[in-house]
Amino acid sequence: MSLKHILVHVDGSDACERRLGSAIGLAARFGALLTGFFAENDPRVMTVALMDAEDALAPRVAGAEALFRAHAEAAGLEHEWLAATTVSDAALIRQAVYAVQGCDLAVFGQPDPARTDIRAPADLAEQVVLHAGRPLLIVPHAGQFRNVGRRVMVAWNSGREATRALNDALPLLRAAEHVTVVAINVEERGKPQPGLPFTHILRHLQAHGVRAETDRMLVEDIGAMDMLLGRLTDDAIDLLVMGAHGHYGFPFMHRGGSTRHILRQMTVPVLMSH
């Protein structure tokens, strides 16, 4: 298993070049094909351009493509270009899902709540990770993260989503200098289990050449996410790996809430799978 095809979301935001830096760093490390994917809307043209979105968005597509190709060529990467030319949020998300289904890893950005001029849907990354069936690396809107994945923390809760995320992250885990697996709420009925609650996962990682340190947390709901975020700084972590949860309705609404909490508060890149 390796990363042979990486897709990066390209738009006109200030954070785009930082996101490109992370994607280019990964593509260079793994010798991967890099696809630039333009996905952006302009609500000011919706009423007049519904029948001709391609022409309405053409100048912004051209600028984004020039930026992407300049960075990819400077890094000597094999690359290609795709663009979602629609002014509907729903259609844009659908096209993003289709594009991401054809790659090994997609790099998207954290929404910036302080910016009112961002032209991509605020929930774009969340919707794509929940529906594309592929892992997303979500990069914070502030900071530089060129060398992602040197020190990695895996959030483990024995769930399906966490299992997907851990296995999707294996290429990065194998290349990491330090890996910590943190078991969250894995005790039964609040009683500690004998031995490690995730011994089988450690054996699986060792079979892939990954030696990981371990820890455990017993907390409730969003408190787990805040504790994880605090640990990232304390342990100098530069990548968090975790499962992404959707909103399944009462009484499971807190599951999707934890995903959104991380997306709002994250300070390092997060690899999510659903």
C-alpha positions as MATLAB code, in Angstrom:
seq = 'MSLKHILVHVDGSDACERRLGSAIGLAARFGALLTGFFAENDPRVMTVALMDAEDALAPRVAGAEALFRAHAEAAGLEHEWLAATTVSDAALIRQAVYAVQGCDLAVFGQPDPARTDIRAPADLAEQVVLHAGRPLLIVPHAGQFRNVGRRVMVAWNSGREATRALNDALPLLRAAEHVTVVAINVEERGKPQPGLPFTHILRHLQAHGVRAETDRMLVEDIGAMDMLLGRLTDDAIDLLVMGAHGHYGFPFMHRGGSTRHILRQMTVPVLMSH';
ca = [
       0.000    0.000    0.000;
       1.353    3.407   -0.957;
       0.196    6.849   -1.989;
       0.403    6.921   -5.781;
      -2.268    9.529   -6.487;
      -2.931   12.626   -4.371;
      -5.634   15.214   -5.088;
      -5.537   18.740   -3.687;
      -8.440   21.198   -3.542;
      -7.439   24.468   -5.182;
      -9.354   27.734   -4.811;
      -8.744   31.464   -4.536;
      -8.307   31.619   -0.748;
      -5.162   32.876    0.964;
      -4.717   29.423    2.527;
      -4.556   27.695   -0.849;
      -0.784   27.999   -1.273;
      -0.217   26.541    2.214;
      -2.515   23.645    1.328;
      -0.601   23.180   -1.924;
       2.633   23.076    0.039;
       1.374   20.169    2.135;
       0.114   18.262   -0.915;
       3.308   18.863   -2.894;
       5.435   17.741    0.053;
       3.511   14.467    0.253;
       3.508   13.898   -3.514;
       7.271   14.431   -3.655;
       7.836   12.085   -0.697;
       5.801    9.254   -2.227;
       6.471    9.884   -5.928;
       2.736   10.384   -6.467;
       0.715   11.870   -9.284;
      -0.749   15.170   -8.051;
      -4.173   16.284   -9.264;
      -5.209   19.885   -8.763;
      -8.964   20.169   -8.339;
     -10.659   23.567   -8.583;
     -13.892   23.738   -6.595;
     -15.325   27.148   -5.793;
     -18.581   29.053   -6.143;
     -19.511   32.694   -6.516;
     -22.974   33.437   -5.111;
     -23.007   36.798   -6.906;
     -23.315   35.092  -10.286;
     -25.767   32.317   -9.396;
     -28.831   33.972  -10.879;
     -27.164   35.025  -14.119;
     -24.801   32.141  -14.721;
     -26.768   29.012  -13.910;
     -26.844   28.126  -17.588;
     -23.198   29.034  -18.233;
     -21.213   28.392  -15.055;
     -18.093   27.458  -17.034;
     -17.798   30.922  -18.594;
     -18.639   32.673  -15.319;
     -15.911   30.852  -13.431;
     -13.336   30.758  -16.259;
     -11.107   33.615  -14.998;
     -10.865   32.132  -11.508;
     -10.250   28.637  -12.898;
      -7.438   29.969  -15.089;
      -5.777   31.755  -12.167;
      -6.021   28.713   -9.908;
      -4.666   26.410  -12.614;
      -1.684   28.683  -13.261;
      -0.878   28.743   -9.527;
      -1.166   24.972   -9.224;
       0.917   24.169  -12.305;
       3.642   26.634  -11.311;
       4.064   24.972   -7.908;
       3.819   21.410   -9.264;
       6.320   22.066  -12.065;
       8.753   23.756   -9.678;
       8.652   20.589   -7.557;
       9.161   18.374  -10.627;
       5.923   16.483  -10.039;
       3.753   14.610  -12.497;
       0.473   16.469  -12.327;
      -2.943   16.965  -13.881;
      -5.836   19.418  -13.565;
      -9.586   19.119  -12.944;
     -12.204   21.795  -12.340;
     -15.763   21.794  -11.000;
     -17.522   24.494  -13.012;
     -20.819   24.975  -11.214;
     -22.325   27.700   -9.046;
     -24.452   25.342   -6.946;
     -23.073   24.188   -3.585;
     -24.831   20.826   -3.870;
     -23.492   20.216   -7.380;
     -20.009   21.326   -6.353;
     -19.987   18.865   -3.440;
     -21.146   16.070   -5.758;
     -18.374   16.814   -8.233;
     -15.833   16.945   -5.397;
     -16.998   13.548   -4.145;
     -16.637   12.045   -7.644;
     -13.153   13.525   -8.055;
     -11.928   12.298   -4.668;
     -13.187    8.758   -5.296;
     -10.439    8.419   -7.898;
      -7.428    9.123   -5.666;
      -5.540    7.581   -2.742;
      -5.616   10.697   -0.572;
      -7.281   14.089   -0.946;
      -5.968   17.294    0.624;
      -8.573   19.881    1.605;
      -8.516   22.942    3.824;
     -10.053   23.846    7.167;
     -12.772   26.493    6.756;
     -11.828   29.897    8.145;
     -14.801   31.338   10.093;
     -13.222   34.787   10.080;
     -13.364   35.046    6.283;
     -16.611   36.039    4.593;
     -15.224   35.963    1.051;
     -14.479   32.231    0.852;
     -16.282   30.788   -2.169;
     -16.240   27.097   -1.281;
     -18.994   25.625    0.933;
     -17.987   25.751    4.601;
     -18.821   22.055    4.991;
     -17.062   20.935    1.797;
     -14.361   18.838    3.486;
     -16.835   17.322    5.937;
     -19.278   16.317    3.188;
     -16.547   14.868    0.991;
     -14.991   12.719    3.731;
     -18.428   11.382    4.705;
     -19.476   10.465    1.162;
     -16.399    9.785   -0.991;
     -15.113    6.667    0.755;
     -11.544    7.987    0.620;
      -9.325    9.550    3.302;
      -8.986   13.318    3.507;
      -6.019   15.223    4.865;
      -7.473   18.483    6.151;
      -4.934   21.304    6.525;
      -5.458   24.223    8.967;
      -6.146   27.620    7.411;
      -3.214   29.091    9.355;
       0.366   27.837    9.552;
       2.818   26.026    7.288;
       2.731   22.217    7.091;
       5.107   21.164    4.347;
       6.416   18.030    6.088;
       3.222   16.408    7.340;
       3.405   13.145    9.262;
       6.755   13.116   11.050;
       5.099   12.809   14.478;
       1.651   11.194   14.329;
      -1.104   10.586   16.866;
      -3.848    8.041   16.088;
      -7.161    8.438   17.941;
      -8.428    4.893   18.508;
     -11.883    3.940   19.842;
     -12.333    0.458   18.321;
     -14.923    1.838   15.902;
     -15.312    1.240   12.172;
     -14.341    4.812   11.305;
     -11.178    4.680   13.422;
     -10.227    1.372   11.787;
     -10.628    2.888    8.327;
      -8.570    5.935    9.289;
      -5.730    3.907   10.802;
      -5.462    1.657    7.753;
      -5.777    4.538    5.295;
      -2.930    6.269    7.132;
      -0.535    3.288    6.965;
       1.717    4.796    4.256;
       2.221    7.859    6.456;
       2.597    5.824    9.643;
       5.341    3.697    8.068;
       7.269    6.834    7.129;
       6.758    8.590   10.480;
       9.504    9.128   13.040;
       7.083    8.791   15.974;
       3.596    7.245   16.286;
       1.329    7.278   19.335;
      -1.953    5.366   19.455;
      -4.354    6.836   22.015;
      -7.235    4.557   23.007;
     -10.339    6.599   23.846;
     -13.145    5.115   25.949;
     -12.283    1.505   25.171;
     -13.036    0.217   28.698;
     -16.246   -1.752   29.172;
     -18.745   -0.207   31.603;
     -16.042    2.048   32.989;
     -13.923   -0.872   34.231;
     -10.343   -1.110   32.995;
      -9.688   -4.226   30.934;
      -6.664   -6.406   31.698;
      -3.722   -5.723   29.446;
      -3.762   -3.315   26.545;
      -7.218   -2.726   25.033;
      -5.731   -2.440   21.537;
      -3.060   -5.162   21.440;
      -4.445   -6.475   18.129;
      -3.983   -3.051   16.541;
      -0.385   -2.842   17.721;
       0.295   -6.268   16.177;
      -1.262   -5.071   12.943;
       0.920   -1.955   12.914;
       4.048   -3.967   13.684;
       3.248   -6.255   10.736;
       3.433   -3.126    8.578;
       6.710   -1.994   10.103;
       5.164    0.613   12.416;
       6.254    0.725   16.053;
       3.851    2.788   18.108;
       3.711    4.094   21.657;
       0.376    3.762   23.448;
      -1.827    5.691   25.834;
      -5.500    5.710   26.850;
      -8.167    8.254   27.817;
     -11.535    7.767   29.496;
     -13.640   10.873   28.870;
     -17.072   11.877   27.588;
     -18.221   13.451   24.302;
     -16.451   16.648   23.207;
     -14.153   16.460   26.231;
     -12.206   13.753   24.408;
     -11.637   16.061   21.460;
     -10.377   18.904   23.641;
      -8.006   16.541   25.423;
      -6.725   15.271   22.081;
      -6.159   18.807   20.841;
      -4.224   19.616   23.996;
      -2.045   16.543   23.564;
      -1.083   17.566   20.033;
       0.816   20.589   21.318;
       2.235   18.822   24.368;
       3.683   15.999   22.256;
       4.733   18.143   19.246;
       2.389   16.163   16.989;
       2.128   17.315   13.351;
      -0.612   14.912   12.191;
      -3.736   13.575   13.887;
      -5.405   10.441   12.441;
      -9.045    9.816   13.371;
     -12.360    8.542   12.130;
     -14.965   10.979   10.816;
     -18.544   10.584   12.025;
     -21.759   11.696   10.378;
     -24.972   12.888   11.988;
     -27.135    9.830   12.449;
     -29.790   11.533   14.585;
     -30.692   11.179   18.249;
     -29.105    9.698   20.327;
     -25.904    9.658   18.228;
     -25.701   13.352   17.334;
     -22.583   13.818   19.446;
     -20.637   11.633   16.995;
     -20.880   14.115   14.147;
     -20.371   16.902   16.659;
     -16.929   15.589   17.545;
     -15.877   15.676   13.886;
     -17.041   19.268   13.485;
     -15.396   20.251   16.767;
     -12.034   19.010   15.496;
     -12.532   20.743   12.137;
     -13.215   24.040   13.920;
     -10.434   23.836   16.505;
      -7.639   21.889   14.764;
      -4.164   23.422   14.753;
      -2.324   20.642   12.867;
      -3.352   18.621    9.809;
      -5.913   15.873   10.443;
      -6.323   12.720    8.352;
      -9.954   11.601    8.523;
     -11.800    8.577    7.119;
     -15.415    7.489    7.333;
];
